[in-house]
Amino acid sequence: MKNRYKKVLALALAAALCMGTACPALAAETESTPKEEVVYASLDGSGAVEAVYVVNIFDLAEAGTITDYGDYSALRNMTGTEDIVCEGDTVTIQAEAGKLYYEGTLENAQLPWIFEIHYYLNGTEYAAEDLAGQSGDLEIDLSIRENTACAGDFFQGYALQISLTLDTALCAGITAEGATVANVGGDKQLTYTVLPGSEKDFTITASVTDFTMDGIDINGVPLSLDVEVDDEALMEQITDLMEAIEALDDGAAELDEGAAALETSVETELASGTASLTAGASALESGTGALQSGAEEISGGAAALTDGASALEAGLETLNQGVAQLQAGLEALDGQSQALTNGSAQVTAALAALQSALAGVSASSDTIETLTATAQTMQASLDALAEQNTEAARQIGSLLGSVSGLGDTTTAAINAALSGLGISMTVSDGVALDYPFGEQ
C-alpha cells in the first residue's frame, strides 16, 4: 500500500514571498540586468510549511558579475557550473551571457497565508499519508486564513488559485461547492479562486475506492484584470456618480434637519402625551376603584336578595301552614254551628213560653218558687250555652290571630269561608268578631 502513496500537497507561489527580516531582492551589478524570481513552498499533508525556495532568474546580455541578496541556508546553480559565493545575505555569481537560474533555500520564511487541511473517512479524521488505499466516504476540508505574522501587503495584493485532481475511476459522487469543475480525460479537475484579502473554507466530498490522489497545487499571483475601459463613458459615469453624491449630500442635510425637527416634536409631543397618559392612568385607577366598590355593593345586594328570598320563602311556608290551621278550625267550628244554632233556638223558645205563662198566671208562693227553680235551671242552661259560645269565639280568635295583618283580601276570604259554612258571623281588620246573638 505504501508504494501507491502519492504526496498529497505541494504549494507553488508565482509571486514574491514575505520572509521575516530578510527577503530576496533584485540587485544586479548594473541596472541593465533584469531579474525575476519565483517562490516555491513545500507543505505537508496538513498544510504546514516544510520548506521555502526561491528561484532567481537573470538574463545577461554579456558575461559579468551578478550580486544578489537573500537569507539563504543553501544555494544551487540550476543552469551552469559557475560558483555561487554567499557571504552573509550577499550572493555573488560570475556568469556567462544568457539565462542564469539559481535556487536558494530560505531561512525562517513566513507565507502570507495559513493553510489547514483535514481529511475524514466515514466521519473519522485521518492523516494524509494514511488515506492511501482506503475506501469509504471521503471529506476534505481546506481552510485559508491570513498570516498576520507576515509583514508586507502580500495577503491584500495577491489572489490564490487552488487546484486538485481526482481520478473518477477511484472517486464517485464528487461534490465541490464553489469550485470550477473540468473533465480532463478520466479525471475531474477542481479549481478554486480566492480573491486578494479573502479568507475561505472549502469542502470536497466523494465516495472513494482504493484511494490515491496527486498533490494540491496553490498558486499566488498578483490580480490583474484585462478589461478595456471606455474613458469617455467612464467619465460620464464618474460625473453621474459625483452628481449623485451631491444629491446624497443634500438629502443627508435635509435628513439631518428632519431629524432635528423630529427630535423637537418628540420632546414636546412625547412630554404632552406622557402627561396625558399619566392623567389617564390616574383616572383609570380611580375608575377601577369605583368599579371594585360597585362590584362589592352588588355582591352585598345579591347576598341580601338571597337572604330576603329565603325569608320570603319561609314566610310563605308559615302562611301556608296558618291557612291550613284556619281551614281545620273552620271545619271544626262548622261541626259545632248546628248545635249552637239549635241551642239558641231552644233558649228563645223557652223564654217565649215562660213569658206567655207568666202573662196569664197569678202565681202563689209555691208557684213562684217553682218558677224560680225553673228560671234558675234555664239560667244554668243559658250560662252553659254562653260558655260554649265563648269557647267557640276563643278558637276562632286564636285561628284568626295566626293570620292577623294579612289585609282586606284575607279577611274577605275568611268571611266568605264562614258564610259558606253557614256561620252568621264576620271578621274585620284587627280580627274582631261580630256575633249575631249578643255580646260575647
Secondary structure, 3 states (H helix, E strand, C coil): CHHHCCCCECEEECCCCCCCCCCCECCCCCCCCCEEEEEEEEECCCCCEEEEEEEEEEEECCCEEEEEECCEEEEEECCCCCCEEEECCEEEEEECCEEEEEEEEECCCCCCEEEEEEEEECCEEECHHHCCCCCEEEEEEEEEEECCCCCCCHHHHEEEEEEEEEECCCEEEEEECCCEEEEECCEEEEEEEECCCCCEEEEEEEEECCCCCCCEEEEEEECCCCCCCCHHHHHHHHHHHHHHHHHHHHHHHHHHHHHHHHHHHHHHHHHHHHHHHHHHHHHHHHHHHHHHHHHHHHHHHHHHHHHHHHHHHHHHHHHHHHHHHHHHHHHHHHHHHHHHHHHHHHHHHHHHHHHHHHHCCCCCHHHHHHHHHHHHHHHHHHHHHHHHHHHHHHHHHHHHHCCCCCCHHHHHHHHHHHHHCCCCCEEECCCEEECCCCCC
